[in-house]
Amino acid sequence: MNVYAQGWRMCYYGGGVVSVIIAILTMTTLREPERKEIGEAQAQQERGHPTAAPSTWRVIAQPRIILLVIAASIRHCGK
């Protein structure tokens, strides 16, 4: 089908129009919920400990971050 002599491009234009309409509907109808603290900071507050921002090195030294960095470097070394 050759709509307005655009050929295969018309499918992409149609998909783009639908995407823009859905984006506008999403922006106007959805509201993001209020953010709440979760995790270690919340547990410390419940125990009565003051919350202080952890140092950068303490965050980097967490095992989950180290494993993530190793996994990412392995993935980037692949072909």
N, CA, C, O and CB atoms as a CASP TS submission, in Angstrom:
PFRMAT TS
TARGET T0000
AUTHOR 0000-0000-0000
METHOD Language model
MODEL 1
PARENT N/A
ATOM      1  N   MET     1       0.843  -1.178   0.000  1.00  0.00           N
ATOM      2  CA  MET     1       0.000   0.000   0.000  1.00  0.00           C
ATOM      3  C   MET     1       0.893   1.249   0.000  1.00  0.00           C
ATOM      4  O   MET     1       1.844   1.328   0.778  1.00  0.00           O
ATOM      5  CB  MET     1      -0.962  -0.006   1.227  1.00  0.00           C
ATOM      6  N   ASN     2       0.602   2.194  -0.843  1.00  0.00           N
ATOM      7  CA  ASN     2       1.425   3.377  -0.990  1.00  0.00           C
ATOM      8  C   ASN     2       0.597   4.611  -0.619  1.00  0.00           C
ATOM      9  O   ASN     2      -0.029   5.230  -1.480  1.00  0.00           O
ATOM     10  CB  ASN     2       1.979   3.488  -2.438  1.00  0.00           C
ATOM     11  N   VAL     3       0.601   4.957   0.659  1.00  0.00           N
ATOM     12  CA  VAL     3      -0.192   6.082   1.161  1.00  0.00           C
ATOM     13  C   VAL     3       0.604   7.364   0.980  1.00  0.00           C
ATOM     14  O   VAL     3       1.722   7.480   1.484  1.00  0.00           O
ATOM     15  CB  VAL     3      -0.579   5.877   2.657  1.00  0.00           C
ATOM     16  N   TYR     4       0.051   8.303   0.284  1.00  0.00           N
ATOM     17  CA  TYR     4       0.688   9.604   0.015  1.00  0.00           C
ATOM     18  C   TYR     4       2.095   9.434  -0.557  1.00  0.00           C
ATOM     19  O   TYR     4       2.963  10.267  -0.299  1.00  0.00           O
ATOM     20  CB  TYR     4       0.749  10.443   1.302  1.00  0.00           C
ATOM     21  N   ALA     5       2.329   8.402  -1.306  1.00  0.00           N
ATOM     22  CA  ALA     5       3.616   8.106  -1.942  1.00  0.00           C
ATOM     23  C   ALA     5       4.751   8.001  -0.935  1.00  0.00           C
ATOM     24  O   ALA     5       5.897   8.313  -1.259  1.00  0.00           O
ATOM     25  CB  ALA     5       3.945   9.171  -2.965  1.00  0.00           C
ATOM     26  N   GLN     6       4.445   7.562   0.293  1.00  0.00           N
ATOM     27  CA  GLN     6       5.464   7.415   1.339  1.00  0.00           C
ATOM     28  C   GLN     6       5.968   5.983   1.448  1.00  0.00           C
ATOM     29  O   GLN     6       7.055   5.755   1.980  1.00  0.00           O
ATOM     30  CB  GLN     6       4.906   7.862   2.681  1.00  0.00           C
ATOM     31  N   GLY     7       5.213   5.027   0.960  1.00  0.00           N
ATOM     32  CA  GLY     7       5.655   3.640   1.001  1.00  0.00           C
ATOM     33  C   GLY     7       5.800   3.121   2.418  1.00  0.00           C
ATOM     34  O   GLY     7       4.902   3.297   3.241  1.00  0.00           O
ATOM     35  N   TRP     8       6.937   2.475   2.712  1.00  0.00           N
ATOM     36  CA  TRP     8       7.169   1.876   4.015  1.00  0.00           C
ATOM     37  C   TRP     8       7.311   2.899   5.135  1.00  0.00           C
ATOM     38  O   TRP     8       7.143   2.546   6.302  1.00  0.00           O
ATOM     39  CB  TRP     8       8.392   1.026   3.962  1.00  0.00           C
ATOM     40  N   ARG     9       7.615   4.147   4.819  1.00  0.00           N
ATOM     41  CA  ARG     9       7.793   5.186   5.846  1.00  0.00           C
ATOM     42  C   ARG     9       6.501   5.507   6.576  1.00  0.00           C
ATOM     43  O   ARG     9       6.519   5.955   7.723  1.00  0.00           O
ATOM     44  CB  ARG     9       8.343   6.453   5.219  1.00  0.00           C
ATOM     45  N   MET    10       5.386   5.276   5.910  1.00  0.00           N
ATOM     46  CA  MET    10       4.099   5.600   6.521  1.00  0.00           C
ATOM     47  C   MET    10       3.869   4.790   7.805  1.00  0.00           C
ATOM     48  O   MET    10       3.239   5.290   8.737  1.00  0.00           O
ATOM     49  CB  MET    10       2.962   5.342   5.524  1.00  0.00           C
ATOM     50  N   CYS    11       4.362   3.562   7.866  1.00  0.00           N
ATOM     51  CA  CYS    11       4.240   2.745   9.086  1.00  0.00           C
ATOM     52  C   CYS    11       4.957   3.421  10.252  1.00  0.00           C
ATOM     53  O   CYS    11       4.438   3.446  11.368  1.00  0.00           O
ATOM     54  CB  CYS    11       4.818   1.322   8.855  1.00  0.00           C
ATOM     55  N   TYR    12       6.135   3.963  10.001  1.00  0.00           N
ATOM     56  CA  TYR    12       6.879   4.626  11.065  1.00  0.00           C
ATOM     57  C   TYR    12       6.216   5.935  11.478  1.00  0.00           C
ATOM     58  O   TYR    12       6.185   6.259  12.665  1.00  0.00           O
ATOM     59  CB  TYR    12       8.312   4.884  10.622  1.00  0.00           C
ATOM     60  N   TYR    13       5.700   6.672  10.542  1.00  0.00           N
ATOM     61  CA  TYR    13       4.994   7.903  10.884  1.00  0.00           C
ATOM     62  C   TYR    13       3.753   7.593  11.706  1.00  0.00           C
ATOM     63  O   TYR    13       3.464   8.286  12.682  1.00  0.00           O
ATOM     64  CB  TYR    13       4.613   8.679   9.617  1.00  0.00           C
ATOM     65  N   GLY    14       3.025   6.566  11.320  1.00  0.00           N
ATOM     66  CA  GLY    14       1.824   6.177  12.073  1.00  0.00           C
ATOM     67  C   GLY    14       2.167   5.746  13.484  1.00  0.00           C
ATOM     68  O   GLY    14       1.484   6.123  14.437  1.00  0.00           O
ATOM     69  N   GLY    15       3.235   4.949  13.625  1.00  0.00           N
ATOM     70  CA  GLY    15       3.673   4.533  14.957  1.00  0.00           C
ATOM     71  C   GLY    15       4.118   5.710  15.802  1.00  0.00           C
ATOM     72  O   GLY    15       3.864   5.740  17.006  1.00  0.00           O
ATOM     73  N   GLY    16       4.777   6.678  15.189  1.00  0.00           N
ATOM     74  CA  GLY    16       5.211   7.869  15.911  1.00  0.00           C
ATOM     75  C   GLY    16       4.045   8.710  16.399  1.00  0.00           C
ATOM     76  O   GLY    16       4.072   9.233  17.513  1.00  0.00           O
ATOM     77  N   VAL    17       3.013   8.841  15.561  1.00  0.00           N
ATOM     78  CA  VAL    17       1.824   9.609  15.951  1.00  0.00           C
ATOM     79  C   VAL    17       1.133   8.940  17.130  1.00  0.00           C
ATOM     80  O   VAL    17       0.753   9.607  18.092  1.00  0.00           O
ATOM     81  CB  VAL    17       0.843   9.747  14.762  1.00  0.00           C
ATOM     82  N   VAL    18       0.970   7.621  17.057  1.00  0.00           N
ATOM     83  CA  VAL    18       0.337   6.892  18.163  1.00  0.00           C
ATOM     84  C   VAL    18       1.164   7.037  19.435  1.00  0.00           C
ATOM     85  O   VAL    18       0.600   7.208  20.516  1.00  0.00           O
ATOM     86  CB  VAL    18       0.164   5.398  17.805  1.00  0.00           C
ATOM     87  N   SER    19       2.482   6.971  19.328  1.00  0.00           N
ATOM     88  CA  SER    19       3.360   7.108  20.494  1.00  0.00           C
ATOM     89  C   SER    19       3.239   8.490  21.130  1.00  0.00           C
ATOM     90  O   SER    19       3.211   8.608  22.355  1.00  0.00           O
ATOM     91  CB  SER    19       4.812   6.846  20.097  1.00  0.00           C
ATOM     92  N   VAL    20       3.167   9.524  20.317  1.00  0.00           N
ATOM     93  CA  VAL    20       3.025  10.880  20.846  1.00  0.00           C
ATOM     94  C   VAL    20       1.686  11.031  21.566  1.00  0.00           C
ATOM     95  O   VAL    20       1.619  11.657  22.624  1.00  0.00           O
ATOM     96  CB  VAL    20       3.147  11.922  19.712  1.00  0.00           C
ATOM     97  N   ILE    21       0.632  10.468  21.007  1.00  0.00           N
ATOM     98  CA  ILE    21      -0.693  10.553  21.642  1.00  0.00           C
ATOM     99  C   ILE    21      -0.673   9.841  22.991  1.00  0.00           C
ATOM    100  O   ILE    21      -1.197  10.364  23.974  1.00  0.00           O
ATOM    101  CB  ILE    21      -1.786   9.939  20.725  1.00  0.00           C
ATOM    102  N   ILE    22      -0.074   8.650  23.046  1.00  0.00           N
ATOM    103  CA  ILE    22       0.004   7.916  24.311  1.00  0.00           C
ATOM    104  C   ILE    22       0.864   8.664  25.322  1.00  0.00           C
ATOM    105  O   ILE    22       0.541   8.676  26.509  1.00  0.00           O
ATOM    106  CB  ILE    22       0.566   6.506  24.082  1.00  0.00           C
ATOM    107  N   ALA    23       1.949   9.285  24.878  1.00  0.00           N
ATOM    108  CA  ALA    23       2.808  10.059  25.780  1.00  0.00           C
ATOM    109  C   ALA    23       2.059  11.241  26.370  1.00  0.00           C
ATOM    110  O   ALA    23       2.186  11.527  27.560  1.00  0.00           O
ATOM    111  CB  ALA    23       4.057  10.550  25.044  1.00  0.00           C
ATOM    112  N   ILE    24       1.281  11.926  25.549  1.00  0.00           N
ATOM    113  CA  ILE    24       0.506  13.074  26.040  1.00  0.00           C
ATOM    114  C   ILE    24      -0.547  12.614  27.042  1.00  0.00           C
ATOM    115  O   ILE    24      -0.739  13.252  28.077  1.00  0.00           O
ATOM    116  CB  ILE    24      -0.167  13.823  24.865  1.00  0.00           C
ATOM    117  N   LEU    25      -1.228  11.514  26.744  1.00  0.00           N
ATOM    118  CA  LEU    25      -2.220  10.978  27.679  1.00  0.00           C
ATOM    119  C   LEU    25      -1.569  10.562  28.993  1.00  0.00           C
ATOM    120  O   LEU    25      -2.132  10.788  30.064  1.00  0.00           O
ATOM    121  CB  LEU    25      -2.952   9.785  27.057  1.00  0.00           C
ATOM    122  N   THR    26      -0.404   9.963  28.918  1.00  0.00           N
ATOM    123  CA  THR    26       0.295   9.536  30.126  1.00  0.00           C
ATOM    124  C   THR    26       0.706  10.734  30.970  1.00  0.00           C
ATOM    125  O   THR    26       0.546  10.716  32.190  1.00  0.00           O
ATOM    126  CB  THR    26       1.522   8.699  29.766  1.00  0.00           C
ATOM    127  N   MET    27       1.236  11.778  30.331  1.00  0.00           N
ATOM    128  CA  MET    27       1.674  12.966  31.070  1.00  0.00           C
ATOM    129  C   MET    27       0.509  13.696  31.727  1.00  0.00           C
ATOM    130  O   MET    27       0.673  14.282  32.797  1.00  0.00           O
ATOM    131  CB  MET    27       2.411  13.915  30.142  1.00  0.00           C
ATOM    132  N   THR    28      -0.660  13.667  31.104  1.00  0.00           N
ATOM    133  CA  THR    28      -1.775  14.435  31.636  1.00  0.00           C
ATOM    134  C   THR    28      -2.648  13.646  32.613  1.00  0.00           C
ATOM    135  O   THR    28      -3.373  14.249  33.404  1.00  0.00           O
ATOM    136  CB  THR    28      -2.617  14.934  30.507  1.00  0.00           C
ATOM    137  N   THR    29      -2.598  12.318  32.575  1.00  0.00           N
ATOM    138  CA  THR    29      -3.514  11.554  33.419  1.00  0.00           C
ATOM    139  C   THR    29      -2.841  10.837  34.580  1.00  0.00           C
ATOM    140  O   THR    29      -3.508  10.563  35.578  1.00  0.00           O
ATOM    141  CB  THR    29      -4.233  10.556  32.588  1.00  0.00           C
ATOM    142  N   LEU    30      -1.566  10.525  34.500  1.00  0.00           N
ATOM    143  CA  LEU    30      -0.890   9.807  35.577  1.00  0.00           C
ATOM    144  C   LEU    30      -0.169  10.770  36.499  1.00  0.00           C
ATOM    145  O   LEU    30       0.335  11.812  36.080  1.00  0.00           O
ATOM    146  CB  LEU    30       0.094   8.790  35.010  1.00  0.00           C
ATOM    147  N   ARG    31      -0.133  10.388  37.775  1.00  0.00           N
ATOM    148  CA  ARG    31       0.580  11.192  38.761  1.00  0.00           C
ATOM    149  C   ARG    31       1.540  10.275  39.506  1.00  0.00           C
ATOM    150  O   ARG    31       1.158   9.187  39.935  1.00  0.00           O
ATOM    151  CB  ARG    31      -0.410  11.903  39.749  1.00  0.00           C
ATOM    152  N   GLU    32       2.763  10.706  39.659  1.00  0.00           N
ATOM    153  CA  GLU    32       3.753   9.896  40.349  1.00  0.00           C
ATOM    154  C   GLU    32       3.488   9.958  41.843  1.00  0.00           C
ATOM    155  O   GLU    32       3.255  11.038  42.386  1.00  0.00           O
ATOM    156  CB  GLU    32       5.188  10.370  40.022  1.00  0.00           C
ATOM    157  N   PRO    33       3.520   8.805  42.521  1.00  0.00           N
ATOM    158  CA  PRO    33       3.262   8.813  43.968  1.00  0.00           C
ATOM    159  C   PRO    33       4.389   9.494  44.732  1.00  0.00           C
ATOM    160  O   PRO    33       5.495   9.666  44.218  1.00  0.00           O
ATOM    161  CB  PRO    33       3.076   7.383  44.485  1.00  0.00           C
ATOM    162  N   GLU    34       4.090   9.874  45.960  1.00  0.00           N
ATOM    163  CA  GLU    34       5.068  10.529  46.801  1.00  0.00           C
ATOM    164  C   GLU    34       6.197   9.568  47.125  1.00  0.00           C
ATOM    165  O   GLU    34       5.955   8.400  47.430  1.00  0.00           O
ATOM    166  CB  GLU    34       4.419  11.051  48.083  1.00  0.00           C
ATOM    167  N   ARG    35       7.419  10.050  47.061  1.00  0.00           N
ATOM    168  CA  ARG    35       8.564   9.173  47.324  1.00  0.00           C
ATOM    169  C   ARG    35       8.731   8.971  48.827  1.00  0.00           C
ATOM    170  O   ARG    35       8.568   9.896  49.623  1.00  0.00           O
ATOM    171  CB  ARG    35       9.861   9.762  46.711  1.00  0.00           C
ATOM    172  N   LYS    36       9.063   7.725  49.189  1.00  0.00           N
ATOM    173  CA  LYS    36       9.313   7.380  50.581  1.00  0.00           C
ATOM    174  C   LYS    36      10.699   6.761  50.680  1.00  0.00           C
ATOM    175  O   LYS    36      11.168   6.108  49.747  1.00  0.00           O
ATOM    176  CB  LYS    36       8.222   6.409  51.131  1.00  0.00           C
ATOM    177  N   GLU    37      11.343   6.971  51.811  1.00  0.00           N
ATOM    178  CA  GLU    37      12.654   6.377  52.010  1.00  0.00           C
ATOM    179  C   GLU    37      12.484   4.905  52.318  1.00  0.00           C
ATOM    180  O   GLU    37      11.630   4.516  53.113  1.00  0.00           O
ATOM    181  CB  GLU    37      13.425   7.090  53.140  1.00  0.00           C
ATOM    182  N   ILE    38      13.298   4.102  51.685  1.00  0.00           N
ATOM    183  CA  ILE    38      13.266   2.671  51.964  1.00  0.00           C
ATOM    184  C   ILE    38      14.682   2.184  52.188  1.00  0.00           C
ATOM    185  O   ILE    38      15.648   2.822  51.769  1.00  0.00           O
ATOM    186  CB  ILE    38      12.590   1.887  50.811  1.00  0.00           C
ATOM    187  N   GLY    39      14.789   1.079  52.833  1.00  0.00           N
ATOM    188  CA  GLY    39      16.101   0.477  53.005  1.00  0.00           C
ATOM    189  C   GLY    39      16.761   0.839  54.308  1.00  0.00           C
ATOM    190  O   GLY    39      16.104   0.953  55.343  1.00  0.00           O
ATOM    191  N   GLU    40      18.072   1.020  54.254  1.00  0.00           N
ATOM    192  CA  GLU    40      18.866   1.222  55.452  1.00  0.00           C
ATOM    193  C   GLU    40      18.543   2.528  56.155  1.00  0.00           C
ATOM    194  O   GLU    40      18.540   2.579  57.385  1.00  0.00           O
ATOM    195  CB  GLU    40      20.321   1.180  55.109  1.00  0.00           C
ATOM    196  N   ALA    41      18.277   3.567  55.413  1.00  0.00           N
ATOM    197  CA  ALA    41      17.998   4.862  56.041  1.00  0.00           C
ATOM    198  C   ALA    41      16.727   4.790  56.875  1.00  0.00           C
ATOM    199  O   ALA    41      16.667   5.351  57.969  1.00  0.00           O
ATOM    200  CB  ALA    41      17.870   5.965  54.975  1.00  0.00           C
ATOM    201  N   GLN    42      15.721   4.108  56.369  1.00  0.00           N
ATOM    202  CA  GLN    42      14.465   3.990  57.106  1.00  0.00           C
ATOM    203  C   GLN    42      14.669   3.145  58.366  1.00  0.00           C
ATOM    204  O   GLN    42      14.127   3.472  59.421  1.00  0.00           O
ATOM    205  CB  GLN    42      13.364   3.370  56.211  1.00  0.00           C
ATOM    206  N   ALA    43      15.432   2.083  58.266  1.00  0.00           N
ATOM    207  CA  ALA    43      15.685   1.231  59.416  1.00  0.00           C
ATOM    208  C   ALA    43      16.450   1.992  60.498  1.00  0.00           C
ATOM    209  O   ALA    43      16.176   1.810  61.685  1.00  0.00           O
ATOM    210  CB  ALA    43      16.463  -0.019  58.993  1.00  0.00           C
ATOM    211  N   GLN    44      17.394   2.832  60.113  1.00  0.00           N
ATOM    212  CA  GLN    44      18.147   3.614  61.083  1.00  0.00           C
ATOM    213  C   GLN    44      17.252   4.634  61.772  1.00  0.00           C
ATOM    214  O   GLN    44      17.401   4.872  62.970  1.00  0.00           O
ATOM    215  CB  GLN    44      19.322   4.315  60.407  1.00  0.00           C
ATOM    216  N   GLN    45      16.332   5.237  61.044  1.00  0.00           N
ATOM    217  CA  GLN    45      15.424   6.205  61.644  1.00  0.00           C
ATOM    218  C   GLN    45      14.511   5.530  62.652  1.00  0.00           C
ATOM    219  O   GLN    45      14.220   6.098  63.704  1.00  0.00           O
ATOM    220  CB  GLN    45      14.599   6.906  60.569  1.00  0.00           C
ATOM    221  N   GLU    46      14.053   4.315  62.338  1.00  0.00           N
ATOM    222  CA  GLU    46      13.171   3.605  63.249  1.00  0.00           C
ATOM    223  C   GLU    46      13.893   3.241  64.534  1.00  0.00           C
ATOM    224  O   GLU    46      13.276   3.200  65.599  1.00  0.00           O
ATOM    225  CB  GLU    46      12.619   2.355  62.586  1.00  0.00           C
ATOM    226  N   ARG    47      15.192   2.976  64.451  1.00  0.00           N
ATOM    227  CA  ARG    47      15.976   2.637  65.636  1.00  0.00           C
ATOM    228  C   ARG    47      16.403   3.879  66.418  1.00  0.00           C
ATOM    229  O   ARG    47      16.939   3.759  67.520  1.00  0.00           O
ATOM    230  CB  ARG    47      17.202   1.837  65.235  1.00  0.00           C
ATOM    231  N   GLY    48      16.176   5.042  65.872  1.00  0.00           N
ATOM    232  CA  GLY    48      16.543   6.274  66.561  1.00  0.00           C
ATOM    233  C   GLY    48      17.907   6.796  66.197  1.00  0.00           C
ATOM    234  O   GLY    48      18.360   7.774  66.792  1.00  0.00           O
ATOM    235  N   HIS    49      18.582   6.185  65.241  1.00  0.00           N
ATOM    236  CA  HIS    49      19.894   6.653  64.825  1.00  0.00           C
ATOM    237  C   HIS    49      19.726   7.806  63.842  1.00  0.00           C
ATOM    238  O   HIS    49      18.828   7.780  63.000  1.00  0.00           O
ATOM    239  CB  HIS    49      20.719   5.502  64.192  1.00  0.00           C
ATOM    240  N   PRO    50      20.579   8.807  63.947  1.00  0.00           N
ATOM    241  CA  PRO    50      20.499   9.887  62.954  1.00  0.00           C
ATOM    242  C   PRO    50      20.953   9.390  61.581  1.00  0.00           C
ATOM    243  O   PRO    50      21.861   8.566  61.469  1.00  0.00           O
ATOM    244  CB  PRO    50      21.361  11.096  63.396  1.00  0.00           C
ATOM    245  N   THR    51      20.311   9.901  60.561  1.00  0.00           N
ATOM    246  CA  THR    51      20.672   9.482  59.209  1.00  0.00           C
ATOM    247  C   THR    51      21.688  10.456  58.634  1.00  0.00           C
ATOM    248  O   THR    51      21.471  11.668  58.614  1.00  0.00           O
ATOM    249  CB  THR    51      19.420   9.396  58.299  1.00  0.00           C
ATOM    250  N   ALA    52      22.781   9.912  58.175  1.00  0.00           N
ATOM    251  CA  ALA    52      23.811  10.712  57.521  1.00  0.00           C
ATOM    252  C   ALA    52      24.083  10.072  56.163  1.00  0.00           C
ATOM    253  O   ALA    52      23.997   8.852  56.016  1.00  0.00           O
ATOM    254  CB  ALA    52      25.125  10.801  58.395  1.00  0.00           C
ATOM    255  N   ALA    53      24.402  10.878  55.199  1.00  0.00           N
ATOM    256  CA  ALA    53      24.689  10.354  53.865  1.00  0.00           C
ATOM    257  C   ALA    53      25.979   9.544  53.922  1.00  0.00           C
ATOM    258  O   ALA    53      26.993  10.028  54.426  1.00  0.00           O
ATOM    259  CB  ALA    53      24.802  11.507  52.817  1.00  0.00           C
ATOM    260  N   PRO    54      25.948   8.304  53.406  1.00  0.00           N
ATOM    261  CA  PRO    54      27.165   7.493  53.435  1.00  0.00           C
ATOM    262  C   PRO    54      28.217   8.049  52.479  1.00  0.00           C
ATOM    263  O   PRO    54      27.890   8.715  51.497  1.00  0.00           O
ATOM    264  CB  PRO    54      26.844   6.038  53.076  1.00  0.00           C
ATOM    265  N   SER    55      29.472   7.769  52.779  1.00  0.00           N
ATOM    266  CA  SER    55      30.539   8.251  51.920  1.00  0.00           C
ATOM    267  C   SER    55      30.516   7.488  50.596  1.00  0.00           C
ATOM    268  O   SER    55      29.964   6.391  50.505  1.00  0.00           O
ATOM    269  CB  SER    55      31.912   8.104  52.616  1.00  0.00           C
ATOM    270  N   THR    56      31.110   8.073  49.601  1.00  0.00           N
ATOM    271  CA  THR    56      31.132   7.460  48.272  1.00  0.00           C
ATOM    272  C   THR    56      31.860   6.125  48.296  1.00  0.00           C
ATOM    273  O   THR    56      31.415   5.164  47.669  1.00  0.00           O
ATOM    274  CB  THR    56      31.793   8.397  47.262  1.00  0.00           C
ATOM    275  N   TRP    57      32.974   6.056  49.014  1.00  0.00           N
ATOM    276  CA  TRP    57      33.749   4.810  49.066  1.00  0.00           C
ATOM    277  C   TRP    57      32.982   3.704  49.765  1.00  0.00           C
ATOM    278  O   TRP    57      33.114   2.533  49.407  1.00  0.00           O
ATOM    279  CB  TRP    57      35.077   5.038  49.774  1.00  0.00           C
ATOM    280  N   ARG    58      32.188   4.061  50.751  1.00  0.00           N
ATOM    281  CA  ARG    58      31.386   3.045  51.455  1.00  0.00           C
ATOM    282  C   ARG    58      30.322   2.465  50.522  1.00  0.00           C
ATOM    283  O   ARG    58      30.034   1.269  50.571  1.00  0.00           O
ATOM    284  CB  ARG    58      30.716   3.654  52.719  1.00  0.00           C
ATOM    285  N   VAL    59      29.749   3.299  49.687  1.00  0.00           N
ATOM    286  CA  VAL    59      28.751   2.819  48.724  1.00  0.00           C
ATOM    287  C   VAL    59      29.415   1.936  47.670  1.00  0.00           C
ATOM    288  O   VAL    59      28.881   0.883  47.321  1.00  0.00           O
ATOM    289  CB  VAL    59      28.026   4.010  48.046  1.00  0.00           C
ATOM    290  N   ILE    60      30.567   2.351  47.164  1.00  0.00           N
ATOM    291  CA  ILE    60      31.267   1.584  46.129  1.00  0.00           C
ATOM    292  C   ILE    60      31.745   0.241  46.676  1.00  0.00           C
ATOM    293  O   ILE    60      31.827  -0.729  45.923  1.00  0.00           O
ATOM    294  CB  ILE    60      32.460   2.386  45.578  1.00  0.00           C
ATOM    295  N   ALA    61      32.063   0.162  47.971  1.00  0.00           N
ATOM    296  CA  ALA    61      32.599  -1.057  48.561  1.00  0.00           C
ATOM    297  C   ALA    61      31.524  -2.099  48.866  1.00  0.00           C
ATOM    298  O   ALA    61      31.856  -3.189  49.330  1.00  0.00           O
ATOM    299  CB  ALA    61      33.342  -0.722  49.819  1.00  0.00           C
ATOM    300  N   GLN    62      30.281  -1.808  48.627  1.00  0.00           N
ATOM    301  CA  GLN    62      29.221  -2.792  48.874  1.00  0.00           C
ATOM    302  C   GLN    62      29.365  -3.948  47.888  1.00  0.00           C
ATOM    303  O   GLN    62      29.668  -3.731  46.715  1.00  0.00           O
ATOM    304  CB  GLN    62      27.809  -2.137  48.751  1.00  0.00           C
ATOM    305  N   PRO    63      29.149  -5.174  48.360  1.00  0.00           N
ATOM    306  CA  PRO    63      29.313  -6.343  47.479  1.00  0.00           C
ATOM    307  C   PRO    63      28.437  -6.304  46.227  1.00  0.00           C
ATOM    308  O   PRO    63      28.877  -6.735  45.161  1.00  0.00           O
ATOM    309  CB  PRO    63      29.009  -7.597  48.247  1.00  0.00           C
ATOM    310  N   ARG    64      27.225  -5.806  46.333  1.00  0.00           N
ATOM    311  CA  ARG    64      26.358  -5.776  45.142  1.00  0.00           C
ATOM    312  C   ARG    64      26.894  -4.815  44.081  1.00  0.00           C
ATOM    313  O   ARG    64      26.746  -5.076  42.887  1.00  0.00           O
ATOM    314  CB  ARG    64      24.927  -5.369  45.535  1.00  0.00           C
ATOM    315  N   ILE    65      27.507  -3.721  44.493  1.00  0.00           N
ATOM    316  CA  ILE    65      28.080  -2.780  43.536  1.00  0.00           C
ATOM    317  C   ILE    65      29.326  -3.386  42.891  1.00  0.00           C
ATOM    318  O   ILE    65      29.532  -3.246  41.685  1.00  0.00           O
ATOM    319  CB  ILE    65      28.424  -1.439  44.227  1.00  0.00           C
ATOM    320  N   ILE    66      30.147  -4.052  43.683  1.00  0.00           N
ATOM    321  CA  ILE    66      31.359  -4.679  43.145  1.00  0.00           C
ATOM    322  C   ILE    66      30.989  -5.746  42.116  1.00  0.00           C
ATOM    323  O   ILE    66      31.588  -5.807  41.043  1.00  0.00           O
ATOM    324  CB  ILE    66      32.206  -5.302  44.285  1.00  0.00           C
ATOM    325  N   LEU    67      30.001  -6.588  42.440  1.00  0.00           N
ATOM    326  CA  LEU    67      29.565  -7.616  41.493  1.00  0.00           C
ATOM    327  C   LEU    67      28.976  -6.994  40.233  1.00  0.00           C
ATOM    328  O   LEU    67      29.178  -7.511  39.134  1.00  0.00           O
ATOM    329  CB  LEU    67      28.537  -8.541  42.148  1.00  0.00           C
ATOM    330  N   LEU    68      28.256  -5.901  40.382  1.00  0.00           N
ATOM    331  CA  LEU    68      27.696  -5.217  39.217  1.00  0.00           C
ATOM    332  C   LEU    68      28.796  -4.679  38.309  1.00  0.00           C
ATOM    333  O   LEU    68      28.694  -4.776  37.087  1.00  0.00           O
ATOM    334  CB  LEU    68      26.780  -4.076  39.659  1.00  0.00           C
ATOM    335  N   VAL    69      29.829  -4.122  38.890  1.00  0.00           N
ATOM    336  CA  VAL    69      30.943  -3.599  38.102  1.00  0.00           C
ATOM    337  C   VAL    69      31.672  -4.734  37.386  1.00  0.00           C
ATOM    338  O   VAL    69      32.029  -4.604  36.215  1.00  0.00           O
ATOM    339  CB  VAL    69      31.921  -2.818  39.000  1.00  0.00           C
ATOM    340  N   ILE    70      31.893  -5.843  38.086  1.00  0.00           N
ATOM    341  CA  ILE    70      32.563  -6.988  37.457  1.00  0.00           C
ATOM    342  C   ILE    70      31.722  -7.534  36.308  1.00  0.00           C
ATOM    343  O   ILE    70      32.242  -7.804  35.226  1.00  0.00           O
ATOM    344  CB  ILE    70      32.832  -8.099  38.494  1.00  0.00           C
ATOM    345  N   ALA    71      30.426  -7.696  36.544  1.00  0.00           N
ATOM    346  CA  ALA    71      29.542  -8.207  35.495  1.00  0.00           C
ATOM    347  C   ALA    71      29.492  -7.271  34.298  1.00  0.00           C
ATOM    348  O   ALA    71      29.479  -7.728  33.155  1.00  0.00           O
ATOM    349  CB  ALA    71      28.138  -8.418  36.044  1.00  0.00           C
ATOM    350  N   ALA    72      29.464  -5.974  34.545  1.00  0.00           N
ATOM    351  CA  ALA    72      29.422  -5.013  33.450  1.00  0.00           C
ATOM    352  C   ALA    72      30.728  -5.045  32.645  1.00  0.00           C
ATOM    353  O   ALA    72      30.707  -4.945  31.418  1.00  0.00           O
ATOM    354  CB  ALA    72      29.164  -3.596  33.994  1.00  0.00           C
ATOM    355  N   SER    73      31.840  -5.183  33.328  1.00  0.00           N
ATOM    356  CA  SER    73      33.117  -5.217  32.596  1.00  0.00           C
ATOM    357  C   SER    73      33.232  -6.492  31.774  1.00  0.00           C
ATOM    358  O   SER    73      33.772  -6.456  30.668  1.00  0.00           O
ATOM    359  CB  SER    73      34.307  -5.110  33.571  1.00  0.00           C
ATOM    360  N   ILE    74      32.739  -7.621  32.282  1.00  0.00           N
ATOM    361  CA  ILE    74      32.748  -8.856  31.518  1.00  0.00           C
ATOM    362  C   ILE    74      31.870  -8.712  30.277  1.00  0.00           C
ATOM    363  O   ILE    74      32.245  -9.141  29.186  1.00  0.00           O
ATOM    364  CB  ILE    74      32.273 -10.033  32.385  1.00  0.00           C
ATOM    365  N   ARG    75      30.691  -8.102  30.460  1.00  0.00           N
ATOM    366  CA  ARG    75      29.774  -7.938  29.336  1.00  0.00           C
ATOM    367  C   ARG    75      30.352  -7.027  28.272  1.00  0.00           C
ATOM    368  O   ARG    75      30.173  -7.279  27.080  1.00  0.00           O
ATOM    369  CB  ARG    75      28.447  -7.392  29.815  1.00  0.00           C
ATOM    370  N   HIS    76      31.038  -5.975  28.680  1.00  0.00           N
ATOM    371  CA  HIS    76      31.608  -5.040  27.711  1.00  0.00           C
ATOM    372  C   HIS    76      32.822  -5.609  26.989  1.00  0.00           C
ATOM    373  O   HIS    76      33.186  -5.131  25.914  1.00  0.00           O
ATOM    374  CB  HIS    76      31.991  -3.755  28.401  1.00  0.00           C
ATOM    375  N   CYS    77      33.448  -6.624  27.570  1.00  0.00           N
ATOM    376  CA  CYS    77      34.597  -7.259  26.921  1.00  0.00           C
ATOM    377  C   CYS    77      34.165  -8.276  25.874  1.00  0.00           C
ATOM    378  O   CYS    77      34.977  -8.685  25.043  1.00  0.00           O
ATOM    379  CB  CYS    77      35.481  -7.934  27.960  1.00  0.00           C
ATOM    380  N   GLY    78      32.895  -8.694  25.897  1.00  0.00           N
ATOM    381  CA  GLY    78      32.418  -9.686  24.951  1.00  0.00           C
ATOM    382  C   GLY    78      32.291  -9.115  23.560  1.00  0.00           C
ATOM    383  O   GLY    78      32.282  -7.900  23.360  1.00  0.00           O
ATOM    384  N   LYS    79      32.192 -10.022  22.600  1.00  0.00           N
ATOM    385  CA  LYS    79      32.077  -9.583  21.198  1.00  0.00           C
ATOM    386  C   LYS    79      30.664  -9.312  20.825  1.00  0.00           C
ATOM    387  O   LYS    79      30.388  -8.935  19.686  1.00  0.00           O
ATOM    388  CB  LYS    79      32.648 -10.609  20.259  1.00  0.00           C
TER
END
